[in-house]
Amino acid sequence: MPGWLKQLRLLSAPPRFRGRAFSSSPWALGKLPTKDESVVLGAVSYDPAISTIWEKMKAYLISAGCPFDFVLFTNYERQVAALMAGHVDIAWNGPVAHVLAQQQAGPENLISLGMRDVDCDFVSVCVARKDSSVSSVSELSGKVVATGAHDSPQAHLVPLYWLGELGVKPAEVKSFDLDLGKHGDTAIGEVKAMEALLEGQADAGLLSKMMWDRAVEGQLPSIDKAQLEKNLQVLPEAPPLFDHCQFDVLASNPAWKRESFVDAIFKMDIQNPAHQEVMRLEGIQQKWMPPRQEGYAVVSKSLAAVSKRHFSTSTGSTGRTSGSHSHRQRSSLGHLPRSHRAWNGVRNFSSKPTVGVVGAGVAGLQTIRSLRAKGFDVKVFEQDARVGGVWRENYVNFGVQVPKQLYEFLDFPFNLPWGQYPTGPETQQYIEDYVDHFQLRDAIETGTQVESVSPKDSRWVIKTQSDGSSKEETFDYCVIATGLYSKTKLFMPEIPNKEKFQGKVLHSTNFQDVSLAEGKRVVVVGNGKSAVDCAVEASKAPGAKVTLVSRKAHWPTPRKIADLIPFQYVFLSRLGQALVTGHRGALPGAPAHMSWWHTLGWPVMAGAFTVVEMLFALQFRNMSGSTSPLFKCDVVSDFYGHAQVLDYSFRDLVSKGQIDWVMASPESYTSNGLKLATGETLEADLMVFATGFQKDYSYFPADLQSKLGVESDGLYLWRHTLHPQVPGLAFVGSELATISNISSYGLQSAWLGKVWAGDIPLPSSEEMTKEIQQMRDWKRSWMPDTASRASLVLLHQTHFHDILLKDMKIHHLRKMPNVLAEAFMPYQPQDYSGIVGA
C-alpha cells in the first residue's frame, strides 16, 4: 500500500471498511439508499459520455468491493455545495472547484484521494496572429486577447494571472463565455476564441495546449487547419503549469468510504483488459496517481487576483461589453450554488509539453534536468552509442585543459583531487556517473542520427535514422545541443595535390594511437591546443621525427601565472573581469559602470597587459623569433581567437629539439611530404591536421537557415540561446564558448527552462534584435575574425552568468557576504549549485 494512503487512513477515527459485508449492488427496487451503505460520488456532466464513463466505473467499483453510486451536476459550484452539505461523499473536482472546496472547508478539512496521470502539469499556450507584430508575450500590452470562458483555468484565469504578473496589460480581453459553470471543461469557448483569431477579431489568444493540438491536427470541424498554420503561431513563452482534476472528500466523511474507493481505483491496471476500457474512457494514459497539492497554487493565486484585474473585457460570444473584468467575475465564479446551461463536448487533457533535443553531451544532459524540472517531457537524440559528446573518444591522451574544479556539473562534484587536469576517459566516466545519478538515461535515444529538424504548425518535426530505418517525431520545442566541437563535420583544409602524397593523412580526432607515429616522419598542422597535444604525443613514439606547422604565432596561457598563481584567480575572479573589461570593454548587458571603467582605464590596462605578455613569453621561453607572439598581437584579443591553456611539455620538447616548430602556411602536397609557402618542403610519412571542426546547419531546411542568418563569423543569438524570429527553437552549448563551458551550459539550460515555463518575460523581437546587433558590433570591434566569433564569451563569462542569473531573479553575487571572496576568488561551478533542476 502506498505510504500516502497509510497516512490518509490516520486522518480520522471512524470505523474502517475492512470486514464489512456488501451486496453486489446497493440498489434494490423501491428501497431508498441510506448515507451509510454506499459511497456516492459527484461529477459534472460536461459531456453526454460522462454518464457512460461513470456507469462503467460503478460496475468496476462494486465488483472491487466498493458499494458505489454517483450523481451528476450541471456545474461545479453546485457540486462543491453538495460536498460541503454532505450530499455526496466524494467530488470529482476540476482545479477551480478543488480550490473553492479548500476555501469552503479549510485545507485541513479537505482530503484529496487521487488524480489521473493526465491531470498532472496541465499546459496552456499563448498564440498570436502572424500579422500582429507579436512575437513575445511582452508585446501583448495594448493588444486584443481572446480567451475561453471566464471560469476556465486553462484558457482564462491562469494565463491572465500570468500576464498580470509579467506586467502585461492587454487593451481588451474577449472571453467567450459558453457553458459557464463547467470551468472550461467544454472548451467550446476556446474554439470560438480560435475562430475569432482567424477572423482577425483579436491579436492573440490564450488556450489549452490540448485544444491547440487538436486544431493543428484538424480535429475541430470549424477550424481550418491550413488557415491556422498560415495565420497563427505559438509564442515561445507559456503560462505556468498546474494540476487539473482531483477526487476530494471532507475529513469528517467516514474513513471506510474513502478507503474502499481508493483501494479499488489503485488496483486498476491499464494492462488488464477488464480495466483498460474504462481507464481509456477516463483519459488515463498509464495509471491513477497519488494526490498532490502543489499543482494548484497558481490556480489559487489566479482566483485571488481576479478582483485586482482591470482589463477592458468583453464577452466574445455576444460581442456585448460587460463592464470591468473584476465585476463580472465576482458575480459568477465561485458563487455557491449556481446553475448553468447544459453542455455537449469532449474533454481529453493534453500531456506535458514535449521537447526534442539533439545531442547528449554535457549541454544536452543538463537540458534534460532543467526542462524536466519545469514540467517538460524531454527526449534526446544522440548519434553515437554512448553519451558524452567529444569526451567519448578523441586524439591520444586528450583531456580537459582547465583544472577539474572548472569542469564540473554545477551540483555534481568531480571525484578527483583538487587542481588535477582530468583526462578524456576520466571525464567520460564522470559524465556517465552524472547520467546515472540523476536518472537521465530513459530520456536518451542513442545510436540515432538526426537527419532533419523542421518547423511545422508551430511545432518541430525531427527526422531520425537508426538501424537503417527512418522515423519522424513531432515536438512542441526543439533544442540544439550538438556542442561547439561536434565531430559530425571535421575541418580539413583544401591543399592541392593531395592525391600525390604517398603517406597517411589524419584529422587529429582520429590520431588515437601513438604507435601510428612510431618510426615515422610526422607533420602536425594547426595552431591550437589539439595541435600542440598531438605533436607532444607523437614525439613519444620511438623513432618519430615530429614537426609542428603553424600559420601564425599565438599566445598560450600558463596554468600558473608567474608559476605561482592559478590562471583562474586572475581571469575568473571579479577583479579579473574588471581587468579584462578595462582592457577590451564591457560585455553588452554588463553593469554600466564597467563601460565607464573601460573608457577611463584602457590606457592603464593596455600597459598592464603588455607586462602580462612579457611574463607569458618569459614563462614559455619564447621571447623572440617567428614563433613568439610578443609585440605581434594582444594577449586578450588573441585568447578570443585561439584560446589554449598549456603546461610546459611542448616548450621543453621544442627546447630539446625533439619537436621542430615551423611558422608557415601549407602550399601543396608532394609525393613524400608537404611544401610550405616559404618554399621549404617537409618530408612526412604521416600528416595530422589539428584544424578543428565546422559548424553544420544542414539539418535545417533552407528557408530556416536563411531566417537564422548564419554569418561568416557564426550564428548570433539573444543570450547565445534564442533567435528572435524562430520561436520554439533554442541552442544550448552550441553557440556559446566560455572558460568553464560545462557550468555555462548548466546555467543556460536552467535559464531556458524558466523562459519556456513562462517565468522569464522576453523582450520584443525588435529589442532582442537590437541587443544582438550590439553584441555583434562589440565583438567585431576587437575580437579576431574567426568562424566561431559569434559564440565567444570566454574571459567575460562571469558577467554573462550574472546576466542569466538576473533574468532568473537569482542573486548573482554568489560569494557574498564574504566581500573579499567575491572580489578576489575565482568563480567556479560549485558557486552555482542548486540552480539546475530547480
C-alpha positions in Angstrom: 0.0 0.0 0.0 1.4 3.5 -0.9 2.7 5.4 2.1 0.5 8.4 1.3 -2.6 6.1 1.6 -1.4 4.8 5.0 -1.2 8.5 6.1 -4.6 9.1 4.7 -6.1 6.4 6.9 -4.8 8.1 10.0 -6.6 11.3 9.4 -9.8 10.3 11.1 -11.0 7.7 13.5 -14.4 6.3 12.1 -14.6 2.6 11.7 -12.6 1.0 8.9 -14.4 -0.6 6.0 -12.4 -3.8 6.3 -14.5 -6.7 7.3 -17.8 -5.1 6.3 -20.1 -7.2 4.0 -21.6 -5.7 1.0 -24.0 -7.0 -1.6 -23.0 -7.0 -5.2 -25.1 -3.9 -5.7 -26.5 -1.4 -3.1 -29.6 -0.9 -5.2 -33.0 -2.7 -4.8 -36.4 -1.9 -6.2 -38.3 0.5 -4.0 -35.5 0.6 -1.4 -34.3 4.1 -0.7 -30.5 4.1 0.0 -29.1 5.5 3.2 -25.9 7.5 3.6 -24.1 4.8 5.5 -24.4 2.0 3.0 -22.9 3.5 -0.2 -20.1 5.7 -1.4 -21.7 8.5 -3.5 -19.5 10.5 -6.0 -20.5 13.7 -7.6 -19.3 14.6 -11.1 -20.1 17.4 -13.5 -21.8 16.3 -16.7 -19.8 18.3 -19.2 -20.4 15.7 -21.9 -23.1 13.0 -22.5 -20.3 10.4 -22.3 -19.8 11.2 -18.6 -22.8 9.1 -17.7 -21.4 6.2 -19.7 -18.0 6.5 -18.1 -19.3 6.5 -14.5 -21.7 3.7 -15.2 -18.7 1.6 -16.2 -16.7 2.8 -13.2 -19.7 2.0 -11.0 -19.7 -1.6 -12.3 -16.0 -2.0 -11.7 -16.0 -0.4 -8.2 -18.8 -2.6 -6.9 -17.0 -5.6 -8.2 -13.9 -4.4 -6.4 -15.8 -4.2 -3.0 -16.7 -0.6 -3.0 -20.5 0.0 -2.7 -20.5 2.8 -5.2 -23.0 5.2 -6.9 -22.8 8.6 -8.5 -24.8 11.7 -9.2 -24.2 14.3 -12.0 -24.3 18.0 -11.7 -24.6 20.7 -14.3 -21.9 22.9 -12.8 -19.0 22.8 -10.3 -20.4 25.4 -7.9 -23.4 23.1 -7.3 -21.2 20.1 -6.9 -18.9 21.8 -4.3 -22.0 23.0 -2.4 -23.3 19.4 -2.3 -19.9 18.2 -1.0 -20.0 20.8 1.8 -23.5 19.8 2.7 -22.6 16.1 2.8 -25.0 15.2 0.0 -22.1 13.4 -1.8 -19.1 11.7 -0.2 -16.6 12.4 -3.0 -16.4 15.2 -5.5 -14.5 14.7 -8.9 -13.4 18.3 -8.8 -11.6 20.4 -11.5 -8.9 22.7 -10.4 -11.1 25.7 -9.7 -13.6 23.6 -7.9 -10.8 22.0 -5.9 -9.6 25.4 -4.7 -13.2 26.5 -4.0 -13.7 23.4 -1.9 -10.5 24.1 0.1 -11.6 27.6 0.7 -15.0 26.5 1.9 -13.8 23.6 4.1 -10.4 24.8 5.0 -7.3 23.0 3.8 -7.1 20.8 6.9 -10.7 19.6 6.5 -10.4 18.6 2.8 -8.7 15.3 1.8 -7.7 14.6 -1.7 -7.7 10.9 -2.8 -6.0 10.8 -6.2 -5.9 12.0 -9.8 -5.3 10.8 -13.3 -1.8 10.9 -14.8 -3.0 13.3 -17.5 -4.2 15.7 -14.7 -0.6 16.4 -13.7 1.1 19.5 -15.2 -1.7 20.8 -17.4 -0.4 23.0 -20.2 -1.7 26.3 -21.7 -0.3 28.2 -24.7 -0.3 31.7 -26.0 -0.9 32.0 -29.7 -0.8 35.2 -31.9 -1.6 36.2 -35.4 1.5 36.3 -37.5 0.4 39.7 -38.9 0.0 41.2 -35.4 3.7 42.0 -34.9 3.5 40.0 -31.7 6.4 37.6 -31.2 6.6 37.7 -27.4 4.1 38.0 -24.6 5.7 41.3 -23.6 4.2 42.7 -26.8 0.6 41.9 -25.8 0.2 45.1 -23.9 -2.3 47.3 -25.7 -3.5 44.3 -27.9 -6.8 42.4 -28.0 -6.6 39.0 -26.5 -9.2 36.2 -27.0 -9.8 33.6 -24.3 -12.1 30.8 -23.4 -14.9 31.1 -20.8 -14.0 33.4 -17.9 -14.2 30.5 -15.4 -11.7 28.4 -17.4 -8.4 27.9 -15.5 -6.5 26.9 -18.6 -7.9 29.4 -21.1 -8.6 32.5 -19.0 -7.8 32.5 -15.3 -4.2 31.2 -15.0 -3.0 32.7 -18.3 -4.4 36.2 -17.4 -2.9 36.0 -13.9 0.4 35.1 -15.6 0.2 38.1 -17.9 -0.6 40.4 -14.9 2.4 39.1 -13.0 4.6 39.9 -16.1 3.2 43.4 -16.2 1.4 42.8 -19.5 -1.8 44.8 -19.9 -3.9 43.9 -22.9 -6.2 46.7 -24.2 -9.1 44.3 -24.2 -9.8 40.7 -23.3 -12.5 38.9 -25.3 -13.8 36.0 -23.2 -16.1 33.5 -25.0 -18.4 32.6 -22.1 -20.1 29.5 -23.3 -21.3 26.9 -20.7 -20.3 28.8 -17.6 -20.1 26.7 -14.6 -18.2 23.9 -16.4 -15.0 25.8 -15.7 -13.8 25.4 -19.3 -14.2 21.7 -19.5 -16.3 22.0 -22.6 -13.6 24.1 -24.4 -16.3 25.5 -26.7 -15.2 29.0 -25.7 -11.6 28.1 -26.8 -12.9 27.0 -30.2 -14.7 30.3 -30.5 -11.6 32.2 -29.4 -9.6 30.5 -32.2 -12.3 31.4 -34.7 -12.1 35.0 -33.6 -8.4 34.9 -34.1 -8.7 33.6 -37.6 -11.3 36.2 -38.4 -8.9 39.0 -37.2 -11.1 40.0 -34.2 -8.1 39.6 -31.8 -4.3 39.8 -31.9 -3.6 36.8 -29.7 -5.3 34.0 -27.8 -4.9 32.1 -24.5 -5.8 28.4 -25.0 -5.1 25.0 -23.5 -2.4 23.1 -25.4 -4.8 20.2 -25.7 -7.3 22.3 -27.8 -4.5 23.9 -29.9 -3.1 20.4 -30.7 -6.5 19.2 -31.7 -6.9 22.2 -34.0 -3.5 21.7 -35.5 -4.3 18.1 -36.2 -7.5 19.0 -38.0 -9.9 17.6 -35.3 -12.0 20.7 -34.9 -14.6 21.0 -37.8 -15.0 24.7 -37.5 -11.2 25.4 -37.6 -9.4 25.4 -41.0 -6.1 23.7 -40.3 -4.4 25.3 -43.3 -5.6 28.8 -42.2 -4.4 28.1 -38.7 -0.9 27.2 -39.9 -0.9 30.2 -42.2 -2.1 32.9 -39.8 -1.3 31.8 -36.2 1.9 30.9 -34.3 2.6 29.8 -30.7 4.7 32.3 -28.7 7.8 30.9 -27.1 6.6 31.7 -23.5 3.9 29.8 -21.9 1.7 30.2 -18.7 2.7 28.2 -15.7 1.7 24.6 -15.4 -1.0 23.5 -13.0 -2.8 20.3 -12.0 -6.4 19.5 -13.1 -9.0 17.1 -11.7 -8.8 15.5 -8.3 -11.1 13.4 -6.0 -11.9 15.4 -2.9 -13.6 14.3 0.3 -14.3 16.0 3.6 -12.2 14.9 6.5 -15.4 14.2 8.5 -16.6 11.7 5.9 -16.4 8.1 7.2 -12.9 6.7 6.6 -14.2 3.3 5.3 -15.8 5.1 2.3 -12.6 6.8 1.1 -10.6 3.7 1.9 -12.8 1.4 -0.1 -12.8 3.8 -3.1 -9.1 4.4 -3.1 -8.2 0.8 -2.7 -10.4 0.0 -5.6 -9.2 2.6 -8.1 -5.5 2.0 -7.3 -5.9 -1.7 -8.1 -6.8 -0.8 -11.6 -4.2 -1.9 -14.2 -4.1 -0.5 -17.7 -2.6 -3.8 -18.9 -5.7 -5.6 -17.6 -8.3 -5.9 -20.4 -11.1 -5.7 -17.9 -9.9 -2.3 -16.7 -8.4 -0.9 -19.8 -11.7 0.3 -21.5 -12.9 2.4 -18.6 -9.4 3.8 -17.9 -9.1 4.8 -21.5 -12.6 6.4 -21.4 -11.4 8.4 -18.4 -8.5 9.6 -20.5 -5.8 7.8 -18.4 -2.6 7.1 -20.2 -1.0 4.7 -17.7 -2.4 4.9 -14.2 -4.1 6.7 -11.4 -1.8 9.0 -9.5 -1.5 9.8 -5.8 -2.9 13.2 -4.8 -0.7 16.4 -4.6 -1.5 20.0 -3.8 1.4 22.0 -5.1 -0.1 22.0 -8.6 -3.0 24.2 -7.5 -1.1 27.1 -6.1 -1.2 29.1 -9.3 -4.9 28.4 -9.6 -5.5 29.7 -6.1 -3.4 32.8 -6.9 -5.3 33.4 -10.1 -8.6 33.3 -8.3 -7.3 35.7 -5.6 -6.1 38.1 -8.3 -9.5 38.2 -10.1 -10.7 41.3 -8.3 -7.4 43.1 -9.0 -7.6 42.9 -12.8 -8.8 45.9 -14.6 -8.6 44.9 -18.3 -11.2 46.2 -20.7 -13.2 43.0 -21.1 -16.0 41.9 -23.4 -18.0 38.8 -23.8 -16.9 37.5 -27.1 -19.8 35.1 -27.7 -22.3 38.0 -27.9 -20.0 41.0 -28.6 -21.6 42.9 -25.7 -19.3 44.8 -23.4 -19.9 43.5 -19.9 -18.1 46.1 -17.8 -15.0 45.5 -15.7 -13.4 42.1 -15.6 -13.5 42.0 -11.8 -17.2 42.8 -11.5 -18.3 40.1 -13.9 -16.1 37.5 -12.2 -17.4 38.3 -8.7 -21.0 37.9 -9.9 -20.5 34.3 -11.0 -17.2 32.4 -10.4 -17.1 30.8 -7.0 -20.7 31.7 -6.0 -22.2 28.6 -4.4 -24.6 27.3 -5.7 -25.4 28.3 -9.2 -26.8 26.5 -12.3 -25.8 27.0 -15.9 -26.7 25.7 -19.3 -26.1 22.1 -20.3 -23.1 21.2 -22.5 -22.0 18.9 -25.3 -18.3 18.4 -25.9 -15.3 16.2 -25.3 -12.5 16.6 -22.7 -9.2 14.9 -23.2 -6.5 16.8 -21.4 -3.1 17.2 -23.0 0.1 15.8 -21.7 3.2 17.7 -20.8 4.8 20.0 -23.5 7.4 18.0 -25.4 11.0 18.9 -26.2 13.2 17.2 -28.7 16.9 17.7 -28.0 19.7 17.0 -30.5 22.9 15.8 -28.7 23.7 14.1 -25.4 26.9 15.8 -24.4 27.3 17.9 -21.3 24.8 20.5 -22.7 22.1 18.1 -23.7 22.3 16.2 -20.4 21.8 19.4 -18.3 19.0 20.4 -20.6 17.1 17.2 -19.6 17.3 18.1 -16.0 16.4 21.7 -16.4 13.4 21.2 -18.6 12.1 18.2 -16.7 12.2 20.3 -13.5 9.8 22.7 -15.3 7.4 20.1 -16.4 8.5 19.3 -19.9 8.7 15.9 -21.4 12.2 15.6 -22.9 13.6 13.2 -25.5 17.3 13.4 -26.6 18.7 12.0 -29.8 22.4 11.0 -29.7 24.1 9.7 -32.9 26.7 7.7 -31.0 26.3 4.6 -28.9 27.1 6.5 -25.7 26.5 9.9 -24.1 29.4 12.3 -23.6 29.9 14.2 -26.9 33.6 14.9 -27.7 34.6 13.0 -24.5 33.7 9.6 -25.8 36.9 9.5 -27.9 39.4 11.9 -29.4 43.1 12.1 -30.1 45.5 10.1 -27.9 45.8 11.3 -24.3 43.3 14.1 -24.8 41.9 15.8 -21.7 40.5 18.9 -20.1 42.7 22.0 -20.5 41.4 23.6 -17.2 41.5 22.2 -13.6 38.8 19.8 -12.7 37.1 22.4 -10.4 36.4 24.5 -13.6 34.9 21.5 -15.4 32.2 20.2 -13.1 28.5 19.9 -13.4 27.0 22.6 -11.1 25.8 20.2 -8.4 27.8 17.1 -9.0 31.4 17.3 -7.8 34.2 15.7 -10.0 35.7 13.0 -7.8 39.3 13.8 -8.4 41.9 15.7 -6.3 41.7 19.4 -6.4 43.7 21.0 -9.1 44.0 17.9 -11.3 43.5 18.2 -15.1 41.2 15.3 -16.0 41.9 13.0 -18.9 39.3 12.3 -21.6 38.4 8.8 -20.2 38.1 10.2 -16.6 35.8 12.9 -17.9 33.7 10.4 -19.9 33.3 8.3 -16.8 32.3 11.4 -14.8 29.6 12.2 -17.4 28.3 8.6 -17.3 28.1 8.8 -13.5 26.2 12.1 -13.8 23.6 10.4 -16.1 23.1 7.5 -13.7 23.0 9.7 -10.6 20.2 11.9 -12.0 18.5 9.0 -13.8 18.6 10.6 -17.3 19.1 7.5 -19.5 15.4 7.0 -20.0 15.2 10.3 -21.9 18.1 9.4 -24.3 17.9 7.5 -27.6 21.5 6.6 -28.6 22.7 5.3 -31.9 20.2 7.7 -33.6 21.3 10.1 -36.3 19.2 13.3 -36.7 18.6 13.8 -40.5 16.5 16.9 -40.3 14.8 19.4 -38.0 11.9 21.3 -39.5 9.2 23.7 -38.2 5.6 22.6 -38.9 2.4 24.0 -37.5 4.2 25.9 -34.7 5.9 22.7 -33.7 9.1 20.9 -34.6 9.4 17.7 -36.7 12.7 15.8 -36.1 13.5 13.1 -38.6 16.0 10.5 -37.4 17.6 7.3 -38.7 18.5 4.3 -36.5 19.4 0.8 -37.6 18.7 1.6 -41.2 15.2 2.8 -40.6 13.9 6.4 -40.5 11.1 7.9 -38.5 9.6 11.3 -37.7 8.6 12.7 -34.3 6.9 15.9 -33.5 7.7 18.1 -30.5 6.5 21.4 -29.1 10.0 22.7 -28.7 13.5 21.8 -30.0 16.9 22.3 -28.5 20.1 22.0 -30.5 22.8 20.8 -28.1 25.4 19.4 -30.5 28.2 21.4 -28.9 30.9 23.7 -30.2 33.1 20.9 -31.3 30.8 18.3 -32.9 32.7 15.6 -34.8 30.0 15.4 -37.4 31.9 17.7 -39.8 35.7 17.7 -39.4 37.6 20.6 -41.0 40.4 19.6 -43.3 41.9 22.5 -45.3 41.9 22.2 -49.1 45.6 21.7 -50.1 46.4 21.0 -53.7 47.9 17.7 -54.9 46.7 15.5 -52.1 46.5 12.5 -54.4 50.3 12.7 -54.9 51.1 12.2 -51.2 52.0 8.5 -50.6 51.8 8.7 -46.8 48.8 8.8 -44.4 46.6 11.8 -43.7 44.5 12.0 -40.5 42.3 14.5 -38.7 43.5 14.9 -35.1 40.3 13.3 -33.8 41.5 10.0 -35.5 45.0 10.2 -34.1 44.1 7.8 -31.3 47.2 5.6 -31.0 50.8 6.7 -30.6 52.0 3.7 -32.5 50.8 5.4 -35.7 53.8 7.7 -35.3 56.3 5.0 -34.5 59.4 5.4 -36.7 57.6 8.0 -38.8 58.2 11.5 -40.0 55.2 13.2 -38.6 53.9 16.7 -39.6 51.2 18.2 -37.4 49.3 21.1 -38.9 47.5 23.5 -36.6 47.6 26.5 -34.2 45.6 25.4 -31.2 45.8 23.1 -28.2 44.9 20.0 -30.1 47.8 20.6 -32.5 50.2 21.1 -29.6 48.9 18.0 -27.8 49.2 15.8 -30.9 52.8 17.0 -31.5 53.7 16.2 -27.9 52.1 12.7 -28.0 53.6 11.9 -31.4 57.1 12.8 -30.1 56.7 10.0 -27.5 56.7 7.3 -30.2 60.0 5.5 -30.7 61.9 6.8 -33.7 59.4 9.5 -34.5 60.5 12.8 -36.0 57.9 15.5 -35.4 57.3 18.9 -36.9 54.5 21.3 -36.0 53.4 23.7 -38.7 51.5 26.8 -37.7 50.4 29.7 -39.8 50.8 32.3 -37.1 52.2 32.7 -33.5 49.5 32.7 -30.8 49.5 33.3 -27.1 49.4 30.3 -24.8 48.2 30.9 -21.2 50.2 29.1 -18.5 48.4 27.0 -15.9 50.0 29.2 -13.2 50.9 32.8 -13.9 54.4 33.5 -12.8 54.5 29.9 -11.8 52.6 30.8 -8.7 49.0 31.9 -9.3 46.5 29.5 -10.9 45.3 31.4 -14.0 41.6 31.3 -12.9 42.4 33.5 -9.9 43.5 36.3 -12.3 40.9 35.8 -15.1 37.8 34.3 -13.5 37.5 36.5 -10.3 35.6 39.7 -10.4 38.9 41.5 -10.2 40.0 39.6 -13.3 36.7 40.6 -15.0 37.5 44.2 -14.2 41.0 43.9 -15.7 39.8 42.3 -18.9 36.9 44.8 -19.2 39.1 47.8 -18.6 41.3 46.5 -21.4 38.8 45.3 -24.0 35.4 46.7 -23.0 32.3 45.5 -21.1 30.2 42.7 -22.4 26.9 44.2 -23.6 24.4 43.8 -20.7 27.1 44.1 -18.0 26.7 46.9 -15.4 27.0 50.4 -16.8 29.9 51.2 -14.5 32.0 48.6 -16.3 31.7 50.6 -19.5 32.8 53.7 -17.7 35.7 51.8 -16.3 36.8 50.8 -19.8 36.6 54.4 -21.0 38.8 55.6 -18.2 41.0 52.7 -17.7 42.0 51.2 -21.0 45.3 53.2 -21.3 46.4 51.8 -18.0 45.2 48.3 -18.8 47.0 48.3 -22.2 50.3 48.9 -20.4 49.4 46.3 -17.7 48.7 43.6 -20.3 51.9 44.3 -22.1 53.6 43.4 -18.9 51.5 40.2 -18.8 52.6 39.4 -22.3 56.2 39.7 -21.4 55.7 37.5 -18.4 53.9 34.8 -20.5 56.7 34.9 -23.2 59.3 34.5 -20.5 57.5 31.6 -18.9 57.3 29.8 -22.3 60.9 30.8 -23.2 59.6 32.4 -26.4 60.7 36.0 -26.2 61.7 36.4 -29.9 61.7 34.8 -33.3 58.9 33.7 -35.7 57.2 31.6 -33.0 57.0 34.4 -30.5 53.7 36.4 -30.4 55.4 39.1 -28.2 54.6 42.6 -29.6 52.7 41.0 -32.5 49.3 40.5 -31.1 47.4 41.4 -28.0 47.2 38.6 -25.5 43.5 39.1 -24.6 42.3 39.5 -28.2 44.3 36.5 -29.3 42.9 34.4 -26.5 39.4 35.0 -28.0 40.5 33.5 -31.3 42.9 30.8 -30.2 42.5 30.1 -26.5 44.8 27.5 -25.1 46.0 26.8 -21.6 49.2 24.8 -21.6 51.7 23.2 -19.4 55.4 23.3 -20.3 55.6 19.9 -22.1 55.7 21.4 -25.6 58.0 24.2 -24.6 60.5 21.7 -23.2 60.4 19.4 -26.2 61.0 22.2 -28.6 63.9 23.4 -26.5 65.4 19.9 -26.6 65.0 19.7 -30.4 62.5 16.8 -30.1 59.9 18.8 -31.9 60.5 21.2 -34.8 58.2 24.2 -34.9 57.8 26.0 -38.2 55.8 29.1 -38.9 54.4 28.9 -42.4 51.3 28.1 -44.5 50.9 24.8 -46.3 51.0 25.3 -50.0 50.7 21.8 -51.6 51.3 18.1 -51.0 54.3 16.4 -52.6 54.8 12.7 -53.1 56.7 12.4 -49.8 55.7 15.5 -47.8 54.3 19.0 -47.7 55.5 22.1 -49.5 55.2 25.4 -47.5 54.5 28.9 -48.7 58.1 29.8 -47.7 59.4 27.3 -50.3 60.6 24.8 -47.8 59.5 21.2 -48.2 58.9 18.9 -45.2 59.2 15.2 -45.6 56.4 13.2 -44.0 55.0 9.7 -43.7 52.1 10.8 -41.5 50.3 14.2 -41.5 47.9 15.1 -38.7 45.6 18.0 -39.3 44.6 19.5 -35.9 42.4 22.1 -37.7 39.2 21.8 -35.8 35.6 21.4 -36.8 33.0 23.1 -39.0 29.5 24.0 -37.7 26.8 22.3 -39.6 23.3 23.6 -40.0 22.3 21.4 -43.0 19.7 19.5 -41.0 17.6 22.7 -41.1 15.6 23.4 -44.2 17.0 26.2 -46.5 14.3 28.8 -45.5 15.0 28.3 -41.8 18.8 28.6 -42.4 18.1 31.8 -44.2 16.0 33.1 -41.3 18.6 32.2 -38.8 21.1 34.2 -40.8 24.4 32.3 -40.1 27.3 34.7 -40.9 31.0 34.1 -41.7 31.8 34.5 -38.0 29.0 32.4 -36.7 25.3 32.5 -35.5 24.4 35.4 -33.4 21.6 34.7 -30.9 20.0 36.5 -28.0 21.6 35.3 -24.8 23.5 33.0 -27.1 20.4 30.8 -27.0 17.3 32.2 -28.8 16.7 33.7 -32.3 14.0 36.4 -32.2 12.4 35.2 -35.4 12.3 31.5 -34.6 10.2 30.7 -31.6 10.3 27.3 -30.0 13.9 26.7 -31.1 16.9 27.1 -28.7 20.6 26.4 -28.8 22.3 25.2 -25.6 26.0 24.7 -25.7 26.2 25.0 -29.4 26.7 28.8 -29.8 28.4 29.7 -26.5 32.1 29.3 -25.5 33.3 30.2 -22.1 36.2 29.1 -19.9 34.0 26.8 -17.9 31.7 25.6 -20.7 30.1 22.9 -18.5 28.8 25.4 -15.9 27.7 27.9 -18.5 25.7 25.3 -20.3 24.0 24.4 -17.0 23.0 28.0 -16.3 21.9 28.3 -20.0 19.7 25.3 -19.7 18.2 26.5 -16.4 17.5 29.9 -17.9 15.8 28.3 -21.0 13.6 26.1 -18.7 12.4 29.3 -17.0 11.8 31.1 -20.3 9.7 28.3 -21.7 7.9 27.8 -18.5 6.9 31.5 -18.6 8.9 32.6 -15.6 11.1 35.0 -17.6 9.3 37.5 -19.8 11.1 38.0 -23.1 11.6 41.5 -24.6 10.1 42.2 -28.0 11.7 40.7 -31.1 12.8 44.2 -32.0 14.6 44.7 -28.7 16.2 41.3 -28.9 17.4 42.0 -32.4 18.8 45.4 -31.2 20.7 43.7 -28.4 22.1 41.0 -30.8 23.4 43.8 -33.0 25.1 45.5 -30.1 26.8 42.2 -29.2 27.8 41.7 -32.9 29.3 45.2 -33.2 31.2 44.9 -29.9 32.7 41.5 -30.8 33.7 42.7 -34.3 35.3 45.8 -32.9 38.2 43.9 -31.3 37.9 40.1 -31.5 39.8 38.2 -34.2 37.8 37.3 -37.3 37.2 33.6 -36.8 34.3 31.3 -37.7 33.3 31.0 -34.0 33.4 34.7 -33.0 29.7 34.9 -32.5 29.8 32.2 -29.8 32.7 33.7 -27.8 32.3 34.9 -24.2 35.4 33.3 -22.7 37.0 35.7 -20.2 33.8 37.7 -19.8 32.0 34.6 -18.6 31.2 35.9 -15.0 29.4 38.9 -16.4 27.5 36.6 -18.8 26.5 34.4 -15.9 25.4 37.5 -14.0 23.0 38.4 -16.9 21.4 34.9 -16.9 21.0 34.9 -13.1 19.4 38.4 -13.1 17.0 37.2 -15.8 16.1 34.3 -13.5 15.8 36.6 -10.5 18.6 34.7 -8.7 21.1 36.6 -6.7 24.3 36.9 -8.8 26.8 37.8 -6.1 27.2 34.2 -5.1 30.0 34.6 -2.6 28.5 37.3 -0.5 28.5 38.3 2.3 32.3 37.5 2.0 33.4 40.6 0.3 37.0 39.5 -0.2 36.0 36.2 -1.7 33.5 38.0 -4.0 36.2 40.3 -5.3 39.3 38.1 -5.4 38.3 34.4 -5.6 37.6 32.8 -8.9 34.0 31.8 -9.9 33.7 28.1 -10.3 30.8 25.7 -11.0 30.2 25.0 -7.3 29.3 28.6 -6.9 26.1 28.0 -8.9 24.9 24.7 -7.2 21.2 24.3 -6.7 20.2 26.1 -9.9 20.0 23.3 -12.5 17.0 21.1 -11.8 15.3 23.6 -9.5 
